[in-house]
Amino acid sequence: MKLHIGISLFAAVLAGCSSTPTQPLGERTFQTHCASCHGPMAEGDGPTAATLTVPVPNLRTLRQRNGGEFPTEAVASYIDGRSFPAAHGTREMPVWGPVFGATQRLVPDAESAEQRIADVIAYLRELQY
């Protein structure tokens, strides 16, 4: 009986230490790289938002602000650095494409920059009002 309990406890500990992420990649990437400015729910209220010279947009209203369509390509190009909208003035948001690309080159089995950006976009789609 004690051996069975010990084995069950050991298995539970191993399951808790699993390398399998419990949070989808898009959400993890957003929380790690974007939430400090955009906030944990992407509403533009992150802890560093007040220190920036331009207001941080509420990303939960992207579909609403674009006639009911989520602007997938525009969001992707802004995240990866291909687009720099003049209306935003100076770009305070980091360009993540090269960062994610470097991660892919340096970390074995890391997702591609394109996949990480696609996953963040999928997560943002889920958050739309």
C-alpha positions in Angstrom: 0.0 0.0 0.0 2.8 2.5 1.0 4.7 1.6 -2.2 1.5 2.3 -4.3 1.1 5.7 -2.7 4.7 6.5 -3.1 4.6 5.6 -6.8 1.4 7.6 -7.3 3.0 10.6 -5.5 6.2 10.3 -7.6 4.1 10.1 -10.8 2.1 13.2 -9.8 5.3 15.2 -9.2 6.8 14.1 -12.5 3.5 15.2 -14.3 3.8 18.6 -12.6 7.4 19.0 -13.9 6.5 18.0 -17.4 8.1 20.1 -20.2 4.8 20.2 -22.0 3.5 23.8 -21.8 0.1 24.1 -20.2 -0.5 27.5 -21.9 -0.9 27.8 -25.7 2.1 29.3 -27.5 0.3 32.5 -28.6 -0.8 33.3 -25.1 2.6 32.5 -23.6 4.4 34.6 -26.2 1.9 37.5 -25.6 2.3 37.3 -21.8 6.1 37.2 -22.1 6.7 39.8 -24.8 3.6 42.0 -25.1 1.7 42.2 -21.8 4.1 44.6 -20.1 2.8 47.3 -22.4 -0.5 46.0 -23.7 -1.7 44.5 -20.4 -2.5 40.9 -19.4 -5.8 41.0 -21.3 -4.4 43.2 -24.2 -6.4 46.3 -23.2 -3.5 48.7 -23.3 -3.1 48.9 -19.6 0.2 47.1 -19.0 2.5 48.2 -16.2 4.9 50.1 -18.5 2.2 51.7 -20.7 2.2 54.9 -18.7 5.9 55.4 -19.4 5.5 55.5 -23.1 5.0 58.7 -25.2 2.1 57.3 -27.3 -1.0 55.6 -25.9 -0.8 51.8 -26.0 -3.8 50.5 -28.1 -6.4 48.2 -26.8 -5.8 45.1 -28.9 -9.2 43.6 -28.0 -10.9 46.1 -30.2 -8.9 45.5 -33.4 -11.8 43.8 -35.2 -14.2 46.4 -34.0 -12.0 49.3 -35.2 -11.6 47.6 -38.6 -15.2 47.2 -39.7 -15.8 43.8 -38.1 -12.7 42.2 -39.8 -9.6 41.2 -37.9 -6.7 42.9 -39.7 -4.4 39.8 -39.7 -1.8 41.0 -42.2 -1.6 44.5 -40.7 -1.0 43.1 -37.2 1.5 40.6 -38.5 3.5 43.2 -40.4 3.5 45.5 -37.4 4.7 42.7 -35.0 7.4 41.5 -37.3 8.6 45.0 -38.3 7.6 45.1 -42.0 5.2 47.9 -41.4 5.7 51.2 -39.7 2.5 53.3 -39.7 3.4 57.0 -40.0 0.5 57.9 -37.8 2.2 56.3 -34.8 5.1 58.7 -34.9 8.2 57.1 -33.4 8.0 53.4 -33.0 8.2 52.5 -29.3 7.0 48.9 -29.8 9.9 46.4 -30.3 10.2 44.7 -33.6 9.7 41.0 -32.7 10.4 39.3 -36.0 14.2 39.3 -35.6 13.9 38.4 -31.9 11.7 35.4 -32.6 14.0 34.5 -35.5 17.1 34.5 -33.3 15.2 32.4 -30.8 14.5 29.9 -33.5 18.2 29.7 -34.5 19.5 29.5 -30.9 16.9 27.2 -29.2 16.6 23.6 -30.4 13.0 22.9 -31.6 11.9 26.5 -31.2 9.0 27.6 -33.3 9.7 29.8 -36.3 9.2 33.6 -36.0 6.3 33.3 -38.5 4.6 30.6 -36.3 5.0 32.5 -33.1 3.5 35.6 -34.7 0.6 33.6 -36.2 0.0 32.1 -32.7 0.0 35.5 -31.1 -2.5 36.7 -33.7 -4.7 33.6 -33.1 -4.6 34.5 -29.4 -5.6 38.1 -30.1 -8.5 36.9 -32.3 -9.8 35.0 -29.3 -9.7 38.2 -27.1 -11.8 40.3 -29.5 -14.9 42.0 -28.1 
